[in-house]
Amino acid sequence: MSVSTPLLRVRDLAVAFQTVDGLVKAVNGIGFELSAGETLAVVGESGSGKSVAAMAIMRLLPRYAQVSGRIEFDGHDLLSLSDKQMRKLQGNDVAMIFQDPMTAMNPVFTIGNQLTEVIRVHDRSISKGAARARAIELLQLVGIPAAAGRVDSYPHEFSGGMRQRALIAMGIANEPKLLIADEPTTALDVTNQAQVIEVMKRAQEATGAAMMLITHDLGLVAGVADRVQVMYGGRLFETGLTETIYHESRNPYTRGLMASIPSSTSRTEHRLRPIPGAPPSALAFPRGCVFRPRCEFATQECFTEPELRPLDRSLLHWSRCHHAEQLGASADAPVRRRM
């Protein structure tokens, strides 16, 4: 893991949307850092604020979104940049891989046309022929067979896994410094998930980019991420090194996610233990800890909202729980699913 000056710094990021039913608080004051070459996995259930935070970093939220805080990327304050200045960064220094490859690509243009457009829009000195050659090279890098022939295919002529690979190729086309992957394997089967994650690792190694991997599947990021941060109710609930989160979690919500991971390699019987209840509405969070209504460890103290606080002297492991010190490493944590 890189120990250099952070490439990305997020401080007190909050995002809200005014609706007819009231103010939806999607992200509530999160902060984190990401260094060049590092992989940060952001996990949590649907509605936890993962994708909204990523879209805020990319400046892709609608204009009615109420965004506050500070996002610093490579010396730029992203929230203060003009639209023109931000467009120079989008797809160039900062790129995003979206979770639905069919809707993220234009169905009436070939894969090659869309790849060459991404390349030439940021560098008009590149000829169409050179951009096409680069597109073929990118498709080969992400494992598209017979790339020279498939470059002229349309998105609907690719399988789901191949479309996702093409999106990864598009994301790394300009060798970005930061690559944000928003649930890139959601619609894929287990075999394709493993292949796509391996492709992303190769792409990251080829570009040296920092990667922010957003997913709801804790098992997916084992062996991929340097650090993991867990989100719930728009808040950071736990963050730390991957090994620490998997084996020494100090947060009931993270432990609940771990207990719900299927394992085919455990030597002892492991029953899946789903987290009871449902995620809270962003219109009206419960009093105190937002996870309290679903938490088996909840006490009267949990009616007061806990702070995200460090649990070690290295300041690498943080948890938002009043009872973090009392929660030992889970003895029956499922075996990680390595990709």
C-alpha angles and dihedrals in degrees: 000000000000118000095190126118107299115264092204127035121183118188128186093334112186128175126186135171125207109224135171088260095051141274114333109208101202099167122025116198104308125172135185144143133229127194130207112279092014126123119216118188117206111198137177143113123294110287095029092118100254098127094037090056090050092048089050090055090050091045090234099128119114117267093251090063112111106224125180136166129056132293115188119187122178092330095318125114096219096195092057097048120106118244090255093052092047093051089060089060099040111093090003114060093003119037134176133209109207125216098237110057094185096058094035092063128062107248095208097057127066122250089248094052091052093047094048090048091055090051099044098041089069097038117030091179089076112093122229090248093052091046090052091050089050090050091054090047090052093050089051090050092055093047104258106158117233089007094178089062099036094053088084094051122111121238093255089058091062124078119240092263093048092049089053090051090051089052090052089051089051091049094053096037093108095034096247123207091223126035119190115196112193108202092313094178101044097112096038132095120246095266093051091044091059092046094049092048089051090050091051091051091052091047091051091050090050094051102029089227127160109242131210108195115195118197143142091219115087090185091060096064098052109122092009108070128064091201135015129207121191120211130197130167091359092303136105106250101177137356134179147112113320094247090050094051093048099044108020106032115164099191128085093217094053090047089052091053090049093050090055095057112108114232127197095177102055112118092210129057109274118192117199111244109199118206107255121238127011136285114276124262112258087221094065120014118196118258116272118354108020090218093052098101090057100036123106091202096053118135136172088275089065091071083079114071111249122226125235101253138173119259100191139040092247089063089225098115119059130170136184101218135106090218099045094121092051093053107090125196109292109257093200099042110149120254112264119254105233120208 
